[in-house]
Amino acid sequence: MDESIYKQAHCALQISNEHLLEFMDALQQMAWTGSPTGKILYFNKAWYSYTGMHPGPTDGWLKMVHPEDSWHVIEAWNKSLQAGDYHMECRIRNGSDDSYKWFLEQAMPIRDENGKVIIWFGTYTDINDEKQDIEP
């Protein structure tokens, strides 16, 4: 392969990735990406702002999930890695006051032409008001 074509393709891919991360950071909704095996690779700025986690690292994200919900989140996520999509309601801790709010977490995988998962994209949608309206 012509080395200049490889460099151009690599540069275009890098720019595309940067644009994707800029887009995700511009979202007011919390968003994330995950590896095919389920490891969280990236959280957007909204996640770090809400949870108070230090920007960059993704390890320790489960500590932000309410203790009563964390087992269910892990169980649903592991099942989703096999099934192909993910929907879970859980409470996430607000880093500024340690309160919890309800979120609907959803994720879908991006697959290659053979159906193999390349990457997961997920979001957290604030459903706290709706949950408060239906609880006695």
C-alpha positions as CSV (number, residue, x, y, z in Angstrom):
1,M,0.0,0.0,0.0
2,D,1.2,3.5,-0.8
3,E,2.4,5.0,2.5
4,S,0.9,8.4,1.7
5,I,-2.5,6.9,1.2
6,Y,-2.1,5.1,4.6
7,K,-1.2,8.5,6.2
8,Q,-4.1,10.2,4.6
9,A,-6.5,7.6,5.8
10,H,-5.0,7.6,9.3
11,C,-5.3,11.4,9.4
12,A,-8.9,11.3,8.2
13,L,-9.8,8.7,10.8
14,Q,-8.2,10.8,13.6
15,I,-10.1,13.9,12.5
16,S,-13.3,11.9,12.4
17,N,-12.7,10.6,15.9
18,E,-12.0,14.1,17.2
19,H,-15.2,15.4,15.7
20,L,-17.2,12.5,17.3
21,L,-15.7,13.3,20.7
22,E,-16.4,17.0,20.2
23,F,-20.0,16.2,19.3
24,M,-20.4,13.9,22.3
25,D,-19.0,16.6,24.6
26,A,-21.4,19.2,23.2
27,L,-24.4,17.0,24.3
28,Q,-26.1,18.1,27.5
29,Q,-27.1,14.5,28.0
30,M,-24.6,12.2,29.6
31,A,-23.1,9.9,27.0
32,W,-20.4,7.2,26.9
33,T,-18.7,4.6,24.7
34,G,-17.7,1.1,25.4
35,S,-15.5,-1.6,24.0
36,P,-17.0,-4.8,22.4
37,T,-16.3,-6.6,25.7
38,G,-18.2,-4.0,27.7
39,K,-15.4,-1.9,29.2
40,I,-16.3,1.8,29.4
41,L,-13.9,3.7,27.2
42,Y,-15.1,7.3,27.4
43,F,-17.6,9.5,29.2
44,N,-18.5,13.0,27.9
45,K,-18.2,16.2,29.8
46,A,-21.8,16.1,31.0
47,W,-21.0,12.8,32.9
48,Y,-18.0,14.3,34.6
49,S,-19.9,17.5,35.4
50,Y,-22.8,15.7,37.0
51,T,-21.0,12.9,38.8
52,G,-18.0,15.0,39.9
53,M,-15.6,12.3,38.7
54,H,-12.3,13.5,37.5
55,P,-12.3,13.9,33.7
56,G,-10.5,11.2,31.8
57,P,-10.6,8.0,33.8
58,T,-13.6,5.7,33.3
59,D,-12.7,3.2,36.1
60,G,-14.9,3.6,39.1
61,W,-18.0,4.6,37.3
62,L,-20.1,1.9,39.1
63,K,-19.5,3.9,42.4
64,M,-21.7,6.6,40.9
65,V,-24.7,4.1,40.6
66,H,-26.9,3.8,43.6
67,P,-25.9,0.7,45.7
68,E,-29.3,-0.8,45.4
69,D,-29.1,-0.5,41.6
70,S,-25.5,-1.5,40.8
71,W,-26.0,-5.2,40.8
72,H,-29.0,-4.8,38.4
73,V,-26.9,-2.5,36.1
74,I,-24.1,-5.0,35.9
75,E,-26.5,-8.0,35.3
76,A,-28.4,-6.1,32.6
77,W,-25.1,-4.9,31.0
78,N,-23.7,-8.4,30.8
79,K,-26.9,-9.7,29.3
80,S,-26.9,-6.9,26.8
81,L,-23.4,-7.8,25.6
82,Q,-24.9,-11.0,24.3
83,A,-28.3,-9.6,23.2
84,G,-27.1,-6.5,21.5
85,D,-28.9,-3.6,23.1
86,Y,-29.2,-2.1,26.6
87,H,-32.0,-0.4,28.5
88,M,-31.8,0.2,32.3
89,E,-33.3,2.6,34.8
90,C,-31.0,3.4,37.6
91,R,-30.1,6.1,40.0
92,I,-26.9,8.1,39.5
93,R,-25.2,10.1,42.2
94,N,-24.8,13.9,41.8
95,G,-21.2,14.7,42.8
96,S,-22.1,18.2,44.0
97,D,-24.6,17.2,46.8
98,D,-24.4,13.3,46.8
99,S,-28.1,13.1,46.0
100,Y,-29.4,10.5,43.4
101,K,-31.5,11.0,40.4
102,W,-33.2,8.5,38.1
103,F,-31.8,8.0,34.6
104,L,-32.7,5.8,31.7
105,E,-29.5,4.4,30.4
106,Q,-29.6,3.1,26.9
107,A,-26.9,1.7,24.6
108,M,-26.7,0.2,21.1
109,P,-23.7,-1.4,19.5
110,I,-22.1,-0.4,16.2
111,R,-21.3,-3.6,14.2
112,D,-19.0,-4.4,11.3
113,E,-20.2,-6.0,8.1
114,N,-20.0,-9.5,9.8
115,G,-22.1,-8.4,12.7
116,K,-19.2,-8.2,15.2
117,V,-19.5,-5.4,17.7
118,I,-17.0,-2.6,17.1
119,I,-18.1,-0.1,19.8
120,W,-21.0,0.7,22.1
121,F,-22.6,4.1,22.3
122,G,-24.8,4.9,25.3
123,T,-26.7,7.7,26.9
124,Y,-28.3,8.6,30.2
125,T,-31.6,10.4,30.0
126,D,-32.9,12.1,33.1
127,I,-36.3,10.5,34.1
128,N,-36.3,11.7,37.7
129,D,-39.4,13.8,37.4
130,E,-41.3,11.0,35.7
131,K,-40.2,8.5,38.4
132,Q,-41.2,10.9,41.2
133,D,-44.7,11.4,39.6
134,I,-45.4,7.6,39.7
135,E,-44.0,6.8,43.1
136,P,-46.4,7.0,46.1
